[in-house]
Amino acid sequence: MYAGEATPPRKPVTVPMLRDFKREGRRIAMLTAYDASFAAVMDEAGLDVVLVGDSLGNVVQGRKTTLPVTVDDMVYHCAAVSRGLEAALLVGDLPFQSYATPERALDSSRRLMGEGAAAMVKLEGAGPLLKSIEFLAQRDIPVCAHLGLTPQSVRKMGGYRVQGRGDEAAARLHADALAVQEAGAELLVLECVPGAVAASITAKLDIPVIGIGAGAGCDGQVLVMHDM
């Protein structure tokens, strides 16, 4: 490369490439963004994945929880972020209760992907929500699952606490992780989980596992931009 010669454009990250990264042992770098300007900076820095999180309720809207965030909010910010990206994969959060039924999940996902230009949607939990994951996956909508500390369940959990402590809780988390993969999830975020548990889950799954407060044994890490 000669001085003044332009750097060749980066190849856009695709959903299948994420599995390739896992197989190759290549760490996946992921951050949240909420506007085009910061998205462009992250893209230029080489981020693999940019997440428009419902955390915007906290860091952009100034709310105490993510629960009031709407699909309209997510569509607006996904669309803004998409305009700043050239290569990074864009993931958009499905907000609270926007995927309570498979049909509602499909409608919300259609908006995030159609109007917001997201390449993948993220939803929290397993159990009864496995039907929504499977419903979306069968319709070619890439899904990122989210287990461990799930902020949309903060009322039920009684606050923001580490999840997966103890043998029974760790076994449940393992089972849920395998279940979301079986349902068709292409990616998994583990939040606030003991490092040993997260590393064990990462080793067992074929899909990439992205940690946030889950130790160094995951396939990659995600952070909320404002926490850096």
Buried (B, 14 or more C-beta within 10 A) or exposed (E): EEEEEEEEEEEEBEBEBBBEBBEEEBBBBBBBBBBBEBBBBBBBEEBBBBBBBBBBBBBBEEEEBBBEBBBEBBBBBBBBBBEBBEBBBBBBBBBBEBBBBBEBBBEBBBBBBEBBBBBBBBBBBBEEBBBBBBBBBEEEBBBBBBBBBBBBBBEEEEEEEBBBEEEEBBEBBBEBBBBBBEBBBBBBBBBBBBBEBBBBBBEEBEBBBBBBBBBEBBBBBBBBBEEE
